[in-house]
Amino acid sequence: MITLDKFYINGEWVAPAAPKMMPVLTPSTNAQVGTVALGNEVDVDRAVAASKAAFETFSMTTKAERLALLRRLADVTKARLGDLAAAITMEMGAPATMSRESQAQSGLGHLESFIAALEAHDEEETLPNGDIVSYEPIGVCGLITPWNWPVNQIALKVVPALATGSTCVLKPSEHTPLSARIYAELIHEAGYPAGVFNLVFGDGISVGSALSKHPDVAMMSFTGSTRAGSAVSRDAAATIKRVTLELGGKSPNVIFADCDVDAAVAEGVSSCFDNTGQSCNAPTKMLVERSVYARALDVARKTAEATKVDDPMVEGDHIGPLFDRLQYERVQAMIQKGLEEGSTLLAGGLGRPDGLAKHLQTGWFARPTIFSDVTPDMSVWREEIFGPVLIIAPFDTEDEAIAMANDTEYGLDAYLSTGDEARAMRVSRRLRAGGIHINGRASDYGSPFGGFKQSGNGREGGKFGLEDYVEVKVRPPFAQWP
Ligand code: NDP
């Protein structure tokens, strides 16, 4: 049993202001694997005060000093990737192979791309009019991260704060505190000055809200549901903070008949089910040209039926459980709605998959599910399900495909498969989303990640990720009084 009863504040592990413990459960069995302390406003005040004091000196460090610290952070991260992966598997149920190769690895991938972006970043530039612009760290940053890609999200927020000379207070999801604790240890080991990075465990309503409202916090960066992102914006409004948000998605996957349809459909189904469907940019709405629709349904059904659901502790390319009871119940309720609203159940359905080992039968495993012939009036068309549930619908023309793809309040990613490059460019231009995947290829670490419409604002990763954490200052070139 792991006990996380301390917060990392001002370079030390300190006891919370008031003891309040919560169990940490592992999704594959629902067994308790640890306890975590939940903080309150007093803990937030302490962490923000430490962060504010550290900003005085850390904001004055040189780019070379900050690059040296980031490179040390990369070295210690590499040494503990295995620990991060094991923690992620335990706390949120990603299978061991995926935890190591994708989840933990993303922390390093983003860090290395931020190092490259900072190396290339000019902290001052001269405008065509001769004035000089400098990019300066924004101040104390409040960072709130979710449970679905815990290390990925921490790296996307903590690293740009540290890279630009800002300081920060992190509130990870209290349900995934194990990897967050390791991340704090990495920062400590890398040698960051006390107060530059602080970690407070706690829930959104108390710690998250106290951070968002705090007058000494200059910006909030949040990833999670659109509902909570909107609450962070409201809380931050009174103190005019910058707020960047990475929220939900209902990403379309448009498949034209002129591509390798079998490959595009199989890959689309697997990507939707990856991380048990708990990725904000998962391609959850597959739109297929009618001439190949029947074939696509056949490939999709076979791919879903071949998707293995199993113990996350075991290596392999299977998918694991959903994250917790609430998530399981939400997904079951959406499957129920799909059944009631008249779409066709192509694969999966309600309940747990058949053949689960006995010790997993108390875990939050769901059946890889596909609904076909889904129409825009249905809940499963509109709502983010955040589970292994794909919807499929046919289209007749390119214009219709684009209209169907854009028929969502979200705009995070969009996926596209076609053999025609001119069409790929034309359709990409008209899809209202922050990132386009073409023929199975996504953009790499260091490229901007973020959404249009209600998927959020701001961009994370690389050069664009740094920009959210800087203020712009302008001055004329120096000259004596005339
Ligand atoms: P939430 O958005 O509620 O939680 C994400 C983080 O925000 C957690 O740390 C949470 O703390 C915190 N939080 C919640 N409310 C507030 C608030 N008012 N002020 C500040 N912080 C807050 O996600 P859930 O875990 O409830 O998942 C619900 C749905 O959100 C999912 O089904 C999915 O659709 C979507 N989601 C999207 C993610 C993404 O990557 N875009 C990630 C996770 C979820 P606490 O745990 O205490 O609530």
Boltz pocket constraint, residues with backbone or C-beta under 6 A from the ligand:
constraints:
  - pocket:
      binder: B
      contacts: [[A, 144], [A, 145], [A, 146], [A, 147], [A, 148], [A, 171], [A, 172], [A, 173], [A, 174], [A, 175], [A, 202], [A, 203], [A, 204], [A, 205], [A, 207], [A, 208], [A, 209], [A, 212], [A, 223], [A, 224], [A, 225], [A, 226], [A, 228], [A, 229], [A, 231], [A, 232], [A, 246], [A, 247], [A, 248], [A, 249], [A, 279], [A, 280], [A, 330], [A, 384], [A, 385], [A, 386]]
      max_distance: 6.0
